[in-house]
Amino acid sequence: MKFEFSTFKAVASCSILILTNLSLLGQTKFTFDDETLKKFDYQTLTPVKYKQITDGSEKRNAYMISIDEQIPISSDELKGSFNVVSNKMGFHDQDVSGHFLKYELSEEVMKYYELSESNVLLVENENTKKLYMMESSFLKNINKEKEEKQKYEADRETINRFMQSLGYKPYTIGENLYVKTKYYRIWCTMATLEVLQKDKDYLKKVDNWYEHRESIRKQIIATIPKLDHYVRLYKIQRNRMSKADISAWAVLTKSANSLNKKQVELTHKLWGLIELYDTTNGYNKSADEFINYLSASKGILGI
């Protein structure tokens, strides 16, 4: 049965604590710093007493788990550095005569059940010399968080240097790195770096795409009253529309349709980037009207 470390008080029905494929990555010392407390504030450690016990007719010293106690890592008791005493111990919720007692933390548990890896660590507070049991996965997660933070900081420094080499001045918002182009605030990630390594002019192209799109949008807005004219004329004249008007309307509709495709294509290229000037909302007020006229014109003319 799988043992959940956060439910020691319900351990009576539990079996051996094990976890396969777990590595301490050589970790022998650690602390619960502020960052660890924020991310793992739900974690607890269980006190362990090294004391004399009676096992059958024999008296010996053993590590006994104080199973009813749980100390949150935010506790003042857990301040300071910790050393990993052992990662080769386990415990059981029942006595096994001649081998170990109930809730005894012992290597004998691992040997008795022929288990290769334990799910728990015996750790010692370097300052107070008090002993505790903690989940192996907890230390693994602490290591993982530290490695990810170190990698993130190293990546950010690499990005920062590269962006400066291109003439940009990176700045931070929260933990993220940004640069400004003429029209955009660009979030700088390793993906951004990879794009710019392939095409150093990419951000200049982004600004060019923006200017091209805005130019097209102005043309689109200028087309609306022209399309409106022909749609209204059709409603009045129907089959009496002159061939010249129909021809001019068809040319206008094809041109408007081409403008719309270009606008959509450029908008797609710029999707996800943060504009410094929010022009899209202003354009959207006209866009629906334009699409309605364009759709009506295409439908009537069979384009």
C-alpha positions in Angstrom: 0.0 0.0 0.0 1.4 3.4 -0.9 2.3 5.6 2.1 1.4 9.3 2.1 3.9 11.2 4.2 1.3 13.9 5.1 -0.9 11.4 6.9 1.3 9.8 9.5 -1.6 9.6 12.0 -3.4 7.2 9.6 -0.4 5.0 9.2 -1.8 1.9 10.9 -3.0 0.5 7.6 0.2 1.4 5.8 3.1 -0.8 4.7 6.7 -0.2 4.0 7.8 3.2 2.8 9.6 2.9 -0.6 10.1 4.9 -3.7 12.0 3.6 -6.7 14.1 5.6 -9.2 14.8 8.3 -6.6 18.2 9.9 -6.3 19.6 12.4 -3.8 21.8 13.8 -6.5 24.7 13.8 -4.0 22.9 16.1 -1.7 24.2 15.8 1.9 23.4 19.3 3.3 20.4 21.7 2.8 18.5 24.5 4.5 14.9 25.7 4.4 15.4 29.1 2.9 12.7 31.7 2.3 12.1 30.5 -1.2 11.7 26.9 0.0 9.3 28.0 2.7 7.1 29.8 0.1 6.9 26.9 -2.3 6.7 24.0 0.1 5.0 25.5 3.1 2.7 22.4 3.3 5.7 20.1 4.1 6.5 18.8 7.6 9.2 16.9 9.3 8.7 14.2 11.9 10.9 14.1 15.0 13.1 11.0 15.5 14.5 10.0 18.9 17.7 8.0 19.2 17.1 6.1 22.4 17.5 2.8 24.2 14.7 0.4 23.5 13.8 -3.2 24.6 13.5 -5.6 21.7 12.4 -8.9 23.1 15.0 -9.7 25.7 17.6 -7.4 24.2 18.2 -3.8 25.0 19.7 -1.6 22.2 19.7 1.9 20.8 17.4 2.7 17.9 16.0 5.6 15.9 12.3 5.8 16.9 9.8 7.9 15.0 7.6 10.3 17.0 4.7 9.3 14.7 2.1 11.7 16.3 4.3 14.8 15.8 4.6 16.9 12.7 6.7 20.0 12.6 6.0 22.5 9.7 9.2 23.6 7.9 8.3 27.2 8.8 8.8 26.4 12.5 11.7 28.1 14.3 12.7 24.6 15.4 13.8 23.8 11.8 16.0 26.9 11.2 19.6 26.3 10.2 21.4 23.8 8.1 20.6 20.0 7.9 22.7 17.1 7.2 21.4 13.9 5.6 22.4 11.1 8.1 21.0 8.2 6.0 18.9 7.6 2.9 18.9 3.8 3.4 16.3 3.5 6.2 12.7 2.4 6.2 10.0 1.7 8.8 7.0 -0.5 9.3 3.8 -0.1 11.2 4.2 -3.4 12.9 6.9 -5.2 14.9 8.9 -7.9 13.2 10.4 -10.0 16.1 14.1 -10.1 16.0 14.5 -7.5 13.3 12.8 -4.2 14.2 10.0 -2.6 16.2 7.0 -0.7 15.1 7.9 2.8 13.8 11.6 2.1 14.2 13.6 3.8 11.5 16.2 1.2 10.5 18.3 -0.2 7.6 17.1 -3.6 8.8 13.7 -2.8 7.4 15.2 -2.4 3.9 17.2 -5.6 4.2 14.3 -7.6 5.6 12.0 -6.7 2.7 14.8 -6.7 0.2 14.1 -3.1 -0.8 16.7 -1.1 -2.8 15.5 2.4 -2.1 13.8 4.2 0.7 11.1 6.9 0.6 12.4 8.7 3.6 15.6 10.4 4.9 17.0 10.6 8.4 18.3 14.2 8.8 20.0 16.1 11.6 19.8 19.8 12.4 23.4 20.9 12.3 22.8 23.5 15.1 20.5 21.7 17.5 21.6 18.1 16.7 17.9 17.1 16.7 16.9 14.3 14.3 14.0 14.2 11.9 12.5 12.1 9.2 11.5 13.7 5.9 10.4 12.6 2.5 13.2 11.8 0.0 11.0 13.4 -2.7 10.9 16.7 -0.7 14.7 17.0 -0.9 14.6 16.0 -4.6 12.1 18.8 -5.2 14.2 21.3 -3.4 17.2 20.3 -5.6 15.0 20.5 -8.7 13.8 24.0 -7.8 17.4 25.2 -7.2 18.6 23.8 -10.4 15.7 25.3 -12.4 16.4 28.7 -10.7 20.1 28.5 -11.5 19.3 27.5 -15.1 16.8 30.4 -15.4 19.2 32.9 -14.1 22.0 31.6 -16.4 19.6 31.7 -19.4 18.5 35.2 -18.6 22.1 36.4 -18.4 22.8 34.8 -21.8 19.7 36.5 -23.3 20.6 39.8 -21.7 24.1 39.8 -23.2 22.8 38.8 -26.6 20.1 41.5 -26.7 22.6 44.1 -25.7 24.9 42.9 -28.5 22.0 43.7 -30.9 21.7 47.2 -29.5 18.6 46.7 -27.3 18.4 47.7 -23.6 16.8 44.8 -21.7 14.8 45.6 -18.6 12.9 43.4 -16.1 9.2 43.3 -15.0 8.9 40.9 -12.1 11.2 38.0 -13.0 10.8 38.4 -16.8 13.2 40.2 -19.2 11.9 42.5 -21.9 13.0 44.9 -24.6 11.1 47.6 -26.5 11.0 47.9 -30.2 9.3 50.9 -31.9 5.9 49.4 -31.5 6.2 46.4 -29.2 7.3 45.1 -25.8 9.0 41.8 -26.4 9.3 39.2 -23.7 12.9 37.8 -24.0 13.1 34.1 -23.6 15.5 31.4 -24.9 12.9 31.0 -27.7 13.3 34.7 -28.6 17.1 34.3 -28.6 16.9 31.3 -30.9 14.8 33.2 -33.4 17.2 36.2 -33.3 20.2 34.0 -33.7 18.7 32.8 -37.0 17.5 36.3 -38.0 19.0 39.3 -36.2 16.7 41.6 -38.0 13.5 39.8 -36.9 12.4 42.5 -34.4 12.9 45.2 -37.1 10.7 43.0 -39.4 8.1 42.9 -36.6 7.9 46.8 -36.6 7.7 46.7 -40.4 4.9 44.2 -40.3 3.1 46.5 -37.8 3.5 49.5 -40.0 2.3 47.6 -43.1 -0.7 46.2 -41.2 -1.7 49.7 -40.0 -1.4 51.0 -43.5 -3.6 48.3 -44.8 -6.1 48.8 -42.1 -6.4 52.5 -43.1 -7.1 51.4 -46.6 -9.7 49.0 -45.4 -11.5 51.7 -43.4 -11.4 54.0 -46.5 -13.0 51.2 -48.5 -16.1 50.9 -46.2 -18.1 53.9 -47.6 -17.3 52.8 -51.1 -18.6 49.3 -50.5 -21.6 50.9 -48.7 -22.3 53.0 -51.8 -22.6 49.9 -54.1 -24.5 47.8 -51.6 -27.1 50.6 -51.2 -27.2 51.2 -55.0 -27.9 47.5 -55.5 -30.7 47.5 -53.0 -32.3 50.3 -55.0 -31.6 49.3 -58.6 -31.2 45.6 -58.3 -31.1 44.2 -61.9 -31.1 47.8 -63.3 -27.5 48.5 -62.1 -25.3 49.5 -65.0 -22.5 47.3 -66.2 -20.0 50.0 -65.4 -21.2 50.1 -61.7 -21.2 46.3 -61.4 -17.7 46.2 -62.9 -16.4 48.9 -60.6 -18.0 47.2 -57.6 -16.4 43.9 -58.6 -12.9 45.5 -58.8 -13.5 47.2 -55.5 -14.6 44.0 -53.8 -11.6 42.0 -55.1 -9.3 44.7 -53.9 -11.0 44.8 -50.5 -10.8 41.0 -50.3 -7.1 41.1 -51.0 -6.6 43.8 -48.4 -8.4 41.7 -45.8 -6.3 38.6 -46.5 -3.1 40.7 -46.1 -4.4 42.2 -42.9 -5.2 38.8 -41.5 -1.8 37.4 -42.5 0.1 40.2 -40.8 -2.1 40.0 -37.7 -1.3 36.3 -37.5 2.5 37.1 -37.7 2.1 39.6 -34.9 -0.1 37.4 -32.8 1.0 37.1 -29.2 3.2 40.1 -29.2 2.5 43.0 -26.8 1.7 46.2 -28.6 2.9 49.5 -27.0 0.0 51.2 -28.8 -3.4 49.4 -28.7 -4.6 50.0 -32.2 -6.4 46.7 -32.6 -9.4 47.7 -30.4 -9.9 50.9 -32.4 -9.7 49.0 -35.7 -12.2 46.3 -34.5 -14.9 49.0 -34.4 -14.7 49.3 -38.1 -13.6 45.7 -38.9 -17.1 44.2 -38.4 -18.7 46.7 -40.6 -16.1 46.1 -43.3 -16.5 42.3 -43.2 -20.3 42.7 -43.4 -20.1 44.8 -46.5 -17.4 42.6 -48.0 -19.4 39.4 -47.4 -22.5 41.0 -48.9 -20.7 42.2 -51.9 -19.0 38.8 -52.6 -22.3 37.0 -52.2 -24.2 39.3 -54.6 -21.4 39.4 -57.2 -20.6 35.7 -56.8 -16.9 36.4 -56.1 
